[in-house]
Amino acid sequence: MRRSRTDQLFWERFIRAYPIKATAFLVIVALTVVSCGKEGAISRSLTQVDYDSLPAKHVRPMQPIERLHAAAGKLEALLGSEARRDLTPREVSAARSARARVDDALGAVHRQLDADRGKLEGLHAKAALARLDEVERKSAKIEQSLRAALAALPPGGARAAGPAAQAARALAALVPEQPQQPLSSDLSFGIRNAPPQSVALSAGIAPAYAGRAPADVAPSTLSRVAAPEDLAATPETEVTPAIRQLVQQLGGDPVRIYEYVRNEIRYQPYYGIRKGADQTLAEKAGSDADQAALLIALLRTSGIHARFIRGVAELPAAHAADWLGIDVQAGERLDATPDVLASGGIPTTQIRANGALAKVRFAHVWTEAYVAGDAYRGTEEGIGTKTWLPLDPSIKRTRFVAPRVDLQQLLQPAVTDWARGLVDSFQRVGDTGAIAPAQAQLSESFETLRARQQTLLQGAGIGDDDDISALIGSRRPRAVDTGYLPGSLPFKAVVVSDEVRTLPDDLNASVTFAITGSDPLAVPDYDPEDADDGGLSFIANTRDLANKRITIGYAPATQADAGIIDAYHGLLNAPTYAAALIPVLRVDGEVVARGTRAVSTGYTQKFRIVYRAPGYTADVVENPVAVGGLSAVSLNLGEKSLSQIRQRGTALSALADGTSTANVLTDARAGEMLSIMGDLYFARNDQHNKALARIAKVQQQRALSGAIVATALRTRLLAGFPVWTELGGATFDVDEDVQSVTSLSADDDAVQNYLRASGMNASVSEGQILQHAFRSPAASTTNILGVAAGQQIPIYQVDRSNIETVAAQLTLSDATKHDIRAAVATGATVIVPKSSVTIGGWNGVGYVVTRGLTADYRISGGASGGAWWPQIPLPPIPTDKGSLSVWVATLAGFPQQEAACVSVVLDIAALANLSTSFAATALWMPLLSVGFVPAAFALAALLIAVVVTAIAIVWAAAQEWNDANTCINSAGL
């Protein structure tokens, strides 16, 4: 279509004057393409299992099922009153109106179901029609009970406990709230020290480096002769580009290779293999087994034969303490040495003399390499025949640098005075409740504390430019640079139990993922007792999942289901019962497992993760996963690598030119961004925990942990079945955030104090990561509690002694109260505000559940983490052309004189490519920070916030061009 000169002038002026608004408008135009179903991505081949789980969907006026839920809520409240007493005349009138609204909404729901039936019949969707029959059958039965109960109520509003209660129950059954995950008795945050295990001594073997085996010692199963297998890559020693690059950098020199691992890779006290060679190199930290894997990978890549040795090592207690970073000279406990090892699952035995710790024995993994015997002893290179030489890079001496001040001792008086004054300023509510002072007073109190701390630090000679080590000190490996390989091991090898080319399974950490849960709409073959629910299961060693994107999404169960979604122009535009889906598990985009039985959108399945680490008992966590949503799992194997996160962010940004609204919510883009968000959560906490542990005088080590970051779906139910679902926000669920922690001081409260600080910091992270990604407020437990305190909402400490008294005071949902009761029943203590708060578009409550040295920072909805929901205060979309343009222009923030000209949006088809690339470039730039580029999620966030206008733009663009030109001319543009 040819555009007029005036039209061109308008857009030239428009883009010059309103670059940001122009960009937003172009993005909205691009979003329209998906809303209208004009992209072909929906029809991708099922064999690729690459379906867009959440294609864009515009926010429509309130749906019939939403109106029914709203009307039912008001009627249910009045029924509750009528069950207790006579209604007032005003309440009687309100009850009549509420019943009329319920009838009207029910009528609208049935008309919608009838319309869906007609469309599904036209598509010959037999399975979808069978599911619809089941929804209507059950809802009709409940409606009959509801009408009978309502008919039994006295017309004048007289008290009628029986019929009113029966009608309320029928209403709750007809339009139940979306169920939430029950509170688990296993708390997500805290200490996970492995159960103590003594090291087992056996007869042992003679490894190749020991020479000929004595008569009383069994020989190794491997020949002393170096073999090609000693050069082969194994799963834990996989040769990657990073390994090759380092070998080139070190020139393939075994001395430089050994010294690199010895000097640059920090020891982490956990048992077995978690990371493998490549991830150990990326994180610059690992266990003895992981460091051995890295050393062997580098040696084998350099053409040097190498093997693993497994056995029992022994160190003098002082040497072991120094190795583990325990500063005995500074007063830290020598007796903490075996505890640190044992807490990481390492079999450990103490040897004492006269009651004092003398030696420590522990299970250990080291290496042997086939090198020229004299070549690396400082003599001329190349002299001597090759022989097997034992090497261990993991045991090193520590260089201790003390902090300039004892931070805890310096600041403790100021903090104690501040805390005492703050507590005194709280207004008590009963025995266990409190109301914080006004926000202004709180702010003043915090500012006073900050100023006093600053004064104390300055008085101690600590300035703003000082490194964090000035406050907490540093502990780094003492570098060695001898120019030759050591002639002996840095410990006594008590027993050599094995000589192998690859480590056995019992030393490998692993994770199992499973999806379970049959669909009650999977008629006619639904059997709730059927153990084979058609879910999926997948197990992998953690080393194979390191730094990889792990996502759970959903794909059409059949080609017919894909056709139904296409007919509705998107998954979330279709009735939830219309198309069936199957769960799909991907690792770095590759499908590794998929379900076999179909489920309906909006239904909740159970996502089970089993964490297994050598030396620990298996840990099982379960989460609800919304069918049709997208979830990413982030694993923490010891310490997140910021450089890897930056690399992944850069790779994600490289997808900019190809990003459109058709693929922004796919695994490669939104899945990657969700995964990076989880990694950032752990990276932030790992760094903070190091500092917090040093201040609290404890030794901490990350245990195998995991978090889930997911898109959130809003689902409305009819008779217990999901019938309407929309894309909501995003959630953080951290169900496995655990550490091994040992006190280094005589302070009995040291571990508890550390965990309080670490737990609060972790809760802050959950909200901050979401807030950073979406550029708007997000909810976390600590944030919620802070908002509640600022609003002077009473906050209670609940346990078994006062649960009944406090529960009566809480104005929270029944589901949240149920979870709190369940937690208290197990002996936990709960900190909870009296009522919910609103943060951005999210409304709910946050509460802390503590039990001993573990805690759970929960938010309503069942998540152990945080949530973000968009805040879109939109008026209803007008249907007449005259006011539609004004509505759209007002939403976009244009001056009133330009409102009538919104209909000059250019030909959508011609602008689709331009708008996508323009938005992809312009809108990602503000998110370039903290070393990563959350590129695709910038569009995802924008999509959630502005796709509501897409259909309006379609209508506006459909205005005749004569009207548009008239508008432009009359406006003088």
Solvent accessible surface area in square Angstrom, and as a share of the most:
residue,aa,sasa,rsa
1,M,156,0.70
2,R,231,0.84
3,R,106,0.39
4,S,40,0.26
5,R,176,0.64
6,T,39,0.23
7,D,2,0.01
8,Q,88,0.39
9,L,56,0.28
10,F,12,0.05
11,W,21,0.07
12,E,85,0.38
13,R,112,0.41
14,F,15,0.06
15,I,75,0.38
16,R,172,0.63
17,A,65,0.50
18,Y,50,0.19
19,P,77,0.48
20,I,140,0.71
21,K,59,0.25
22,A,0,0.00
23,T,8,0.04
24,A,34,0.26
25,F,5,0.02
26,L,10,0.05
27,V,3,0.02
28,I,11,0.06
29,V,2,0.01
30,A,4,0.03
31,L,3,0.02
32,T,1,0.01
33,V,13,0.07
34,V,5,0.03
35,S,12,0.08
36,C,41,0.24
37,G,23,0.22
38,K,138,0.59
39,E,68,0.31
40,G,60,0.57
41,A,14,0.11
42,I,14,0.07
43,S,65,0.42
44,R,70,0.25
45,S,52,0.34
46,L,51,0.25
47,T,118,0.69
48,Q,111,0.49
49,V,4,0.02
50,D,57,0.29
51,Y,15,0.06
52,D,5,0.03
53,S,4,0.03
54,L,1,0.00
55,P,8,0.05
56,A,2,0.02
57,K,19,0.08
58,H,21,0.09
59,V,58,0.33
60,R,71,0.26
61,P,79,0.50
62,M,103,0.46
63,Q,27,0.12
64,P,20,0.13
65,I,10,0.05
66,E,33,0.15
67,R,99,0.36
68,L,0,0.00
69,H,16,0.07
70,A,50,0.39
71,A,6,0.04
72,A,2,0.02
73,G,42,0.41
74,K,121,0.51
75,L,1,0.01
76,E,66,0.30
77,A,68,0.53
78,L,27,0.13
79,L,4,0.02
80,G,25,0.24
81,S,13,0.09
82,E,7,0.03
83,A,22,0.17
84,R,160,0.58
85,R,97,0.35
86,D,89,0.46
87,L,15,0.08
88,T,65,0.38
89,P,118,0.74
90,R,204,0.74
91,E,38,0.17
92,V,16,0.09
93,S,58,0.37
94,A,40,0.31
95,A,14,0.11
96,R,150,0.55
97,S,49,0.31
98,A,0,0.00
99,R,82,0.30
100,A,51,0.40
101,R,104,0.38
102,V,3,0.02
103,D,69,0.36
104,D,100,0.52
105,A,5,0.04
106,L,3,0.02
107,G,25,0.24
108,A,9,0.07
109,V,6,0.04
110,H,55,0.24
111,R,159,0.58
112,Q,75,0.33
113,L,7,0.03
114,D,86,0.44
115,A,63,0.49
116,D,9,0.05
117,R,56,0.20
118,G,42,0.40
119,K,86,0.37
120,L,0,0.00
121,E,88,0.39
122,G,56,0.54
123,L,68,0.34
124,H,152,0.68
125,A,11,0.09
126,K,168,0.71
127,A,59,0.46
128,A,1,0.01
129,L,28,0.14
130,A,33,0.25
131,R,16,0.06
132,L,0,0.00
133,D,70,0.36
134,E,37,0.17
135,V,0,0.00
136,E,41,0.18
137,R,138,0.50
138,K,76,0.32
139,S,0,0.00
140,A,56,0.43
141,K,136,0.58
142,I,22,0.11
143,E,16,0.07
144,Q,134,0.59
145,S,51,0.33
146,L,2,0.01
147,R,115,0.42
148,A,61,0.47
149,A,2,0.02
150,L,15,0.08
151,A,83,0.64
152,A,60,0.47
153,L,15,0.07
154,P,44,0.28
155,P,123,0.78
156,G,54,0.52
157,G,5,0.05
158,A,46,0.36
159,R,140,0.51
160,A,13,0.10
161,A,41,0.32
162,G,48,0.46
163,P,37,0.23
164,A,0,0.00
165,A,35,0.28
166,Q,81,0.36
167,A,0,0.00
168,A,20,0.16
169,R,154,0.56
170,A,10,0.08
171,L,0,0.00
172,A,46,0.36
173,A,45,0.35
174,L,0,0.00
175,V,12,0.07
176,P,33,0.21
177,E,127,0.57
178,Q,72,0.32
179,P,96,0.60
180,Q,50,0.22
181,Q,19,0.09
182,P,91,0.57
183,L,17,0.08
184,S,46,0.30
185,S,66,0.42
186,D,95,0.49
187,L,22,0.11
188,S,7,0.05
189,F,11,0.05
190,G,0,0.00
191,I,30,0.15
192,R,34,0.12
193,N,63,0.32
194,A,5,0.04
195,P,65,0.41
196,P,120,0.75
197,Q,73,0.32
198,S,90,0.58
199,V,16,0.09
200,A,88,0.68
201,L,94,0.47
202,S,68,0.44
203,A,100,0.78
204,G,11,0.11
205,I,36,0.18
206,A,10,0.08
207,P,5,0.03
208,A,2,0.02
209,Y,48,0.18
210,A,59,0.46
211,G,21,0.20
212,R,217,0.79
213,A,31,0.24
214,P,76,0.48
215,A,118,0.92
216,D,127,0.66
217,V,42,0.24
218,A,56,0.43
219,P,97,0.61
220,S,20,0.13
221,T,131,0.76
222,L,32,0.16
223,S,67,0.43
224,R,127,0.46
225,V,111,0.64
226,A,21,0.17
227,A,22,0.17
228,P,108,0.68
229,E,94,0.42
230,D,0,0.00
231,L,63,0.31
232,A,48,0.38
233,A,60,0.47
234,T,22,0.13
235,P,76,0.48
236,E,3,0.01
237,T,1,0.01
238,E,104,0.46
239,V,39,0.22
240,T,20,0.12
241,P,107,0.67
242,A,46,0.35
243,I,0,0.00
244,R,123,0.45
245,Q,125,0.56
246,L,11,0.05
247,V,15,0.09
248,Q,145,0.64
249,Q,113,0.50
250,L,11,0.05
251,G,61,0.59
252,G,20,0.19
253,D,47,0.24
254,P,6,0.04
255,V,9,0.05
256,R,115,0.42
257,I,0,0.00
258,Y,17,0.06
259,E,19,0.09
260,Y,37,0.14
261,V,0,0.00
262,R,16,0.06
263,N,33,0.17
264,E,90,0.40
265,I,0,0.00
266,R,77,0.28
267,Y,30,0.11
268,Q,8,0.03
269,P,13,0.08
270,Y,1,0.00
271,Y,33,0.13
272,G,2,0.02
273,I,1,0.01
274,R,2,0.01
275,K,3,0.01
276,G,4,0.03
277,A,2,0.02
278,D,47,0.24
279,Q,11,0.05
280,T,0,0.00
281,L,15,0.07
282,A,27,0.21
283,E,13,0.06
284,K,84,0.36
285,A,0,0.00
286,G,0,0.00
287,S,0,0.00
288,D,8,0.04
289,A,1,0.00
290,D,0,0.00
291,Q,0,0.00
292,A,1,0.00
293,A,0,0.00
294,L,0,0.00
295,L,0,0.00
296,I,0,0.00
297,A,1,0.00
298,L,0,0.00
299,L,0,0.00
300,R,13,0.05
301,T,44,0.25
302,S,32,0.21
303,G,45,0.44
304,I,22,0.11
305,H,35,0.16
306,A,0,0.00
307,R,0,0.00
308,F,0,0.00
309,I,0,0.00
310,R,51,0.18
311,G,4,0.04
312,V,8,0.04
313,A,0,0.00
314,E,10,0.04
315,L,2,0.01
316,P,74,0.46
317,A,3,0.03
318,A,70,0.54
319,H,41,0.18
320,A,0,0.00
321,A,1,0.00
322,D,24,0.12
323,W,11,0.04
324,L,14,0.07
325,G,11,0.10
326,I,2,0.01
327,D,19,0.10
328,V,57,0.33
329,Q,173,0.77
330,A,74,0.57
331,G,64,0.62
332,E,19,0.09
333,R,80,0.29
334,L,53,0.26
335,D,58,0.30
336,A,0,0.00
337,T,0,0.00
338,P,4,0.02
339,D,58,0.30
340,V,3,0.02
341,L,0,0.00
342,A,16,0.13
343,S,10,0.07
344,G,1,0.01
345,G,1,0.01
346,I,5,0.02
347,P,16,0.10
348,T,15,0.09
349,T,44,0.25
350,Q,76,0.34
351,I,50,0.25
352,R,104,0.38
353,A,53,0.41
354,N,167,0.85
355,G,61,0.58
356,A,60,0.47
357,L,11,0.05
358,A,36,0.28
359,K,86,0.36
360,V,0,0.00
361,R,57,0.21
362,F,2,0.01
363,A,15,0.12
364,H,4,0.02
365,V,5,0.03
366,W,0,0.00
367,T,0,0.00
368,E,0,0.00
369,A,0,0.00
370,Y,54,0.20
371,V,6,0.03
372,A,14,0.11
373,G,19,0.18
374,D,64,0.33
375,A,8,0.07
376,Y,35,0.13
377,R,86,0.31
378,G,65,0.62
379,T,76,0.44
380,E,126,0.57
381,E,134,0.60
382,G,59,0.57
383,I,83,0.42
384,G,36,0.35
385,T,120,0.69
386,K,119,0.50
387,T,60,0.35
388,W,12,0.04
389,L,13,0.07
390,P,16,0.10
391,L,1,0.01
392,D,3,0.01
393,P,1,0.00
394,S,0,0.00
395,I,4,0.02
396,K,8,0.03
397,R,112,0.41
398,T,10,0.06
399,R,123,0.45
400,F,54,0.23
401,V,60,0.35
402,A,80,0.62
403,P,52,0.33
404,R,140,0.51
405,V,23,0.13
406,D,59,0.30
407,L,22,0.11
408,Q,60,0.26
409,Q,134,0.60
410,L,45,0.23
411,L,25,0.13
412,Q,89,0.40
413,P,71,0.45
414,A,1,0.01
415,V,52,0.30
416,T,49,0.28
417,D,67,0.35
418,W,62,0.22
419,A,37,0.28
420,R,137,0.50
421,G,40,0.39
422,L,28,0.14
423,V,87,0.50
424,D,110,0.57
425,S,41,0.27
426,F,48,0.20
427,Q,112,0.50
428,R,147,0.54
429,V,40,0.23
430,G,66,0.64
431,D,134,0.69
432,T,45,0.26
433,G,0,0.00
434,A,15,0.12
435,I,29,0.15
436,A,2,0.01
437,P,10,0.07
438,A,48,0.38
439,Q,96,0.42
440,A,78,0.61
441,Q,88,0.39
442,L,11,0.06
443,S,54,0.35
444,E,119,0.53
445,S,26,0.17
446,F,103,0.43
447,E,88,0.39
448,T,88,0.51
449,L,25,0.12
450,R,131,0.48
451,A,45,0.35
452,R,100,0.37
453,Q,44,0.20
454,Q,54,0.24
455,T,89,0.51
456,L,53,0.26
457,L,31,0.15
458,Q,107,0.48
459,G,72,0.69
460,A,35,0.28
461,G,47,0.45
462,I,11,0.06
463,G,37,0.36
464,D,122,0.63
465,D,146,0.76
466,D,48,0.25
467,D,92,0.48
468,I,96,0.48
469,S,32,0.21
470,A,9,0.07
471,L,35,0.17
472,I,19,0.10
473,G,4,0.03
474,S,12,0.08
475,R,65,0.24
476,R,135,0.49
477,P,34,0.21
478,R,122,0.44
479,A,81,0.63
480,V,44,0.25
481,D,129,0.67
482,T,75,0.44
483,G,48,0.47
484,Y,88,0.33
485,L,0,0.00
486,P,37,0.23
487,G,55,0.52
488,S,77,0.50
489,L,29,0.14
490,P,47,0.30
491,F,19,0.08
492,K,121,0.51
493,A,39,0.30
494,V,40,0.23
495,V,18,0.10
496,V,15,0.09
497,S,51,0.33
498,D,45,0.24
499,E,1,0.01
500,V,30,0.17
501,R,55,0.20
502,T,61,0.36
503,L,10,0.05
504,P,45,0.28
505,D,122,0.63
506,D,85,0.44
507,L,0,0.00
508,N,17,0.09
509,A,1,0.00
510,S,12,0.08
511,V,0,0.00
512,T,20,0.12
513,F,0,0.00
514,A,12,0.10
515,I,1,0.00
516,T,38,0.22
517,G,21,0.20
518,S,17,0.11
519,D,3,0.01
520,P,37,0.23
521,L,1,0.00
522,A,15,0.12
523,V,38,0.22
524,P,132,0.83
525,D,91,0.47
526,Y,76,0.29
527,D,64,0.33
528,P,94,0.59
529,E,150,0.67
530,D,47,0.24
531,A,103,0.80
532,D,99,0.52
533,D,25,0.13
534,G,5,0.05
535,G,20,0.20
536,L,10,0.05
537,S,79,0.51
538,F,45,0.19
539,I,105,0.53
540,A,16,0.13
541,N,36,0.18
542,T,0,0.00
543,R,37,0.13
544,D,61,0.31
545,L,5,0.02
546,A,15,0.12
547,N,49,0.25
548,K,79,0.34
549,R,29,0.11
550,I,1,0.01
551,T,0,0.00
552,I,0,0.00
553,G,0,0.00
554,Y,4,0.01
555,A,1,0.00
556,P,3,0.02
557,A,23,0.18
558,T,66,0.38
559,Q,104,0.46
560,A,75,0.58
561,D,12,0.06
562,A,4,0.03
563,G,35,0.34
564,I,9,0.05
565,I,0,0.00
566,D,39,0.20
567,A,29,0.23
568,Y,26,0.10
569,H,81,0.36
570,G,1,0.01
571,L,4,0.02
572,L,4,0.02
573,N,21,0.11
574,A,9,0.07
575,P,16,0.10
576,T,2,0.01
577,Y,1,0.01
578,A,0,0.00
579,A,1,0.01
580,A,5,0.04
581,L,0,0.00
582,I,19,0.10
583,P,1,0.00
584,V,0,0.00
585,L,0,0.00
586,R,13,0.05
587,V,15,0.09
588,D,76,0.39
589,G,36,0.34
590,E,119,0.54
591,V,36,0.21
592,V,48,0.28
593,A,16,0.12
594,R,110,0.40
595,G,3,0.03
596,T,116,0.67
597,R,55,0.20
598,A,30,0.23
599,V,3,0.01
600,S,0,0.00
601,T,4,0.02
602,G,6,0.06
603,Y,50,0.19
604,T,48,0.28
605,Q,6,0.02
606,K,90,0.38
607,F,2,0.01
608,R,71,0.26
609,I,2,0.01
610,V,13,0.08
611,Y,3,0.01
612,R,99,0.36
613,A,8,0.06
614,P,12,0.08
615,G,19,0.18
616,Y,25,0.09
617,T,95,0.55
618,A,55,0.43
619,D,32,0.16
620,V,67,0.38
621,V,18,0.10
622,E,62,0.28
623,N,7,0.03
624,P,56,0.35
625,V,8,0.04
626,A,26,0.20
627,V,0,0.00
628,G,0,0.00
629,G,3,0.02
630,L,5,0.02
631,S,6,0.04
632,A,0,0.00
633,V,0,0.00
634,S,3,0.02
635,L,11,0.05
636,N,0,0.00
637,L,6,0.03
638,G,5,0.04
639,E,17,0.08
640,K,23,0.10
641,S,8,0.05
642,L,70,0.35
643,S,54,0.35
644,Q,18,0.08
645,I,4,0.02
646,R,112,0.41
647,Q,120,0.53
648,R,25,0.09
649,G,0,0.00
650,T,86,0.50
651,A,62,0.48
652,L,3,0.02
653,S,31,0.20
654,A,82,0.63
655,L,63,0.31
656,A,17,0.13
657,D,125,0.65
658,G,47,0.45
659,T,1,0.00
660,S,27,0.17
661,T,15,0.09
662,A,13,0.10
663,N,26,0.13
664,V,2,0.01
665,L,8,0.04
666,T,13,0.08
667,D,12,0.06
668,A,44,0.34
669,R,27,0.10
670,A,0,0.00
671,G,0,0.00
672,E,15,0.07
673,M,0,0.00
674,L,0,0.00
675,S,2,0.01
676,I,0,0.00
677,M,1,0.00
678,G,0,0.00
679,D,4,0.02
680,L,18,0.09
681,Y,1,0.00
682,F,0,0.00
683,A,2,0.02
684,R,57,0.21
685,N,2,0.01
686,D,10,0.05
687,Q,78,0.35
688,H,76,0.34
689,N,4,0.02
690,K,65,0.28
691,A,22,0.17
692,L,44,0.22
693,A,6,0.05
694,R,66,0.24
695,I,52,0.26
696,A,11,0.09
697,K,72,0.31
698,V,7,0.04
699,Q,42,0.19
700,Q,33,0.14
701,Q,17,0.08
702,R,7,0.03
703,A,1,0.01
704,L,1,0.01
705,S,0,0.00
706,G,2,0.02
707,A,1,0.00
708,I,14,0.07
709,V,1,0.00
710,A,13,0.10
711,T,12,0.07
712,A,10,0.08
713,L,12,0.06
714,R,90,0.33
715,T,9,0.05
716,R,75,0.27
717,L,14,0.07
718,L,1,0.01
719,A,1,0.01
720,G,38,0.36
721,F,11,0.04
722,P,5,0.03
723,V,15,0.09
724,W,29,0.10
725,T,4,0.02
726,E,20,0.09
727,L,32,0.16
728,G,0,0.00
729,G,1,0.01
730,A,1,0.01
731,T,33,0.19
732,F,0,0.00
733,D,15,0.08
734,V,3,0.02
735,D,18,0.09
736,E,5,0.02
737,D,4,0.02
738,V,10,0.06
739,Q,0,0.00
740,S,3,0.02
741,V,3,0.02
742,T,12,0.07
743,S,20,0.13
744,L,6,0.03
745,S,23,0.15
746,A,95,0.74
747,D,68,0.35
748,D,140,0.73
749,D,83,0.43
750,A,3,0.02
751,V,22,0.13
752,Q,52,0.23
753,N,58,0.30
754,Y,1,0.01
755,L,10,0.05
756,R,137,0.50
757,A,42,0.33
758,S,1,0.01
759,G,0,0.00
760,M,108,0.48
761,N,20,0.10
762,A,6,0.04
763,S,1,0.00
764,V,51,0.29
765,S,0,0.00
766,E,7,0.03
767,G,5,0.05
768,Q,87,0.39
769,I,18,0.09
770,L,0,0.00
771,Q,80,0.36
772,H,42,0.19
773,A,2,0.02
774,F,12,0.05
775,R,128,0.47
776,S,36,0.23
777,P,66,0.42
778,A,1,0.01
779,A,0,0.00
780,S,1,0.01
781,T,0,0.00
782,T,22,0.13
783,N,53,0.27
784,I,0,0.00
785,L,30,0.15
786,G,44,0.42
787,V,42,0.24
788,A,0,0.00
789,A,15,0.12
790,G,16,0.15
791,Q,104,0.46
792,Q,86,0.38
793,I,22,0.11
794,P,22,0.14
795,I,32,0.16
796,Y,13,0.05
797,Q,88,0.39
798,V,0,0.00
799,D,42,0.22
800,R,157,0.57
801,S,103,0.66
802,N,19,0.10
803,I,22,0.11
804,E,115,0.51
805,T,94,0.55
806,V,6,0.03
807,A,5,0.04
808,A,83,0.64
809,Q,81,0.36
810,L,5,0.03
811,T,93,0.54
812,L,21,0.11
813,S,65,0.42
814,D,123,0.64
815,A,44,0.34
816,T,1,0.01
817,K,49,0.21
818,H,114,0.51
819,D,4,0.02
820,I,1,0.01
821,R,94,0.34
822,A,39,0.30
823,A,5,0.04
824,V,3,0.02
825,A,67,0.52
826,T,63,0.36
827,G,40,0.39
828,A,1,0.01
829,T,35,0.21
830,V,0,0.00
831,I,49,0.25
832,V,0,0.00
833,P,0,0.00
834,K,62,0.26
835,S,31,0.20
836,S,44,0.28
837,V,4,0.02
838,T,79,0.46
839,I,10,0.05
840,G,16,0.16
841,G,26,0.25
842,W,15,0.05
843,N,93,0.48
844,G,8,0.08
845,V,2,0.01
846,G,0,0.00
847,Y,0,0.00
848,V,16,0.09
849,V,0,0.00
850,T,49,0.29
851,R,69,0.25
852,G,64,0.62
853,L,75,0.37
854,T,41,0.24
855,A,12,0.09
856,D,0,0.00
857,Y,21,0.08
858,R,4,0.02
859,I,3,0.01
860,S,24,0.16
861,G,42,0.40
862,G,2,0.02
863,A,13,0.10
864,S,2,0.01
865,G,0,0.00
866,G,0,0.00
867,A,1,0.01
868,W,11,0.04
869,W,40,0.14
870,P,17,0.11
871,Q,126,0.56
872,I,53,0.27
873,P,118,0.74
874,L,47,0.23
875,P,74,0.46
876,P,114,0.72
877,I,22,0.11
878,P,29,0.18
879,T,119,0.69
880,D,80,0.42
881,K,139,0.59
882,G,63,0.60
883,S,43,0.28
884,L,2,0.01
885,S,7,0.05
886,V,52,0.30
887,W,23,0.08
888,V,2,0.01
889,A,0,0.00
890,T,89,0.52
891,L,69,0.34
892,A,31,0.24
893,G,44,0.42
894,F,19,0.08
895,P,45,0.28
896,Q,125,0.56
897,Q,133,0.59
898,E,22,0.10
899,A,3,0.02
900,A,63,0.49
901,C,1,0.01
902,V,10,0.06
903,S,11,0.07
904,V,2,0.01
905,V,3,0.01
906,L,12,0.06
907,D,52,0.27
908,I,22,0.11
909,A,84,0.65
910,A,72,0.56
911,L,11,0.06
912,A,21,0.16
913,N,131,0.67
914,L,99,0.49
915,S,0,0.00
916,T,24,0.14
917,S,50,0.32
918,F,70,0.29
919,A,3,0.02
920,A,1,0.00
921,T,82,0.47
922,A,36,0.28
923,L,48,0.24
924,W,10,0.04
925,M,112,0.50
926,P,93,0.59
927,L,8,0.04
928,L,89,0.44
929,S,40,0.26
930,V,103,0.59
931,G,35,0.34
932,F,5,0.02
933,V,21,0.12
934,P,0,0.00
935,A,0,0.00
936,A,2,0.01
937,F,4,0.02
938,A,12,0.09
939,L,13,0.06
940,A,1,0.00
941,A,16,0.12
942,L,36,0.18
943,L,3,0.01
944,I,17,0.09
945,A,40,0.31
946,V,33,0.19
947,V,6,0.04
948,V,4,0.03
949,T,1,0.01
950,A,0,0.00
951,I,48,0.24
952,A,0,0.00
953,I,0,0.00
954,V,37,0.21
955,W,100,0.35
956,A,0,0.00
957,A,20,0.15
958,A,78,0.60
959,Q,23,0.10
960,E,120,0.54
961,W,56,0.20
962,N,111,0.57
963,D,84,0.43
964,A,1,0.01
965,N,38,0.19
966,T,87,0.51
967,C,19,0.12
968,I,0,0.00
969,N,94,0.48
970,S,94,0.61
971,A,45,0.35
972,G,58,0.56
973,L,48,0.24
